[in-house]
């Protein structure tokens, strides 16, 4: 399962989610601006307060890093 911790106003969050959609990858979008518990969970797993934070099967990617996201997705046995 892929989780994207994001906020509605974050342009980099939008880039990350649009990229996953283009790749046909299913993900759960978690709005940390509206969900305080999710925000705490994001900080716990990433050590960061900034968004986006992607959790791809336990691999944590902080920020919009297309190259790193592609690399991690390539290692997944099934993307969607």
N, C-alpha and C positions, 0 to 999 in steps of 0.2 A: 504494500500500500504506500502510495506517495501522498505526503501531506505538504501543503504550502501554507506557511504562516504568513499572513499578509495584512495590509490595511487597504481600505477602498481608495485612498488618495495617493498611494505609492506608485509612481510610474515604473519603478524597477520590478515591483510585484506584478504589474500588468504585463511587462515584458516576459517575465518568467512563466506566467500562466498562459500567455498567448503562445509561447514557444512549446510548452507541453501539449497544448491543444493542436498545434500544427503537426506535432509528432504523433498525434493520435493516442496520447498517454492519458489514462484516467488518473485523476488526483482529487484529493479532498482539499477544498479551499477553506482555511480557518482564519476568520477575521479577528485578529487579536485586539483591535480597537473596541470591539463589541463584547469580547469574551475575556474577562480578566483571568480566569483559570487557564485558558489556552495561552495567554500571554506569559503567565508564570511557567507553564510547561515549556514554552519556546525558549525562555531564558535558561531554564534548567538543562535542556538538551544541547543548547548552542553556546551558552555563556554570553550571549549577545542580546541587546534590546532592540537592535535594528532589524528591519524587514527588507526583503523577504528572507525567510529561512525555509529551506526545503529539507524534508526528511524522506529520503528515498531508501526504503527498506533498511533504516538504521544508519545510513550514510548521511551526515549532516552537511549541507552546503549553505553558507551564509552569504547573502547578497546575490545579485544577478551576475552569474558566472557561467555563461553559455558553454564554454569549453568544458568546464568541470561537470556540468549537468549532462552534457552529451557523453562524456567519458563514463559516468556512473550509469547512465541509461543503457549504454552498450553492454555493460556487464550483467544487466538484468536478463534473466532467462526469457521473460515475456513482458513486453512493455505495456500492454493494455489489458 
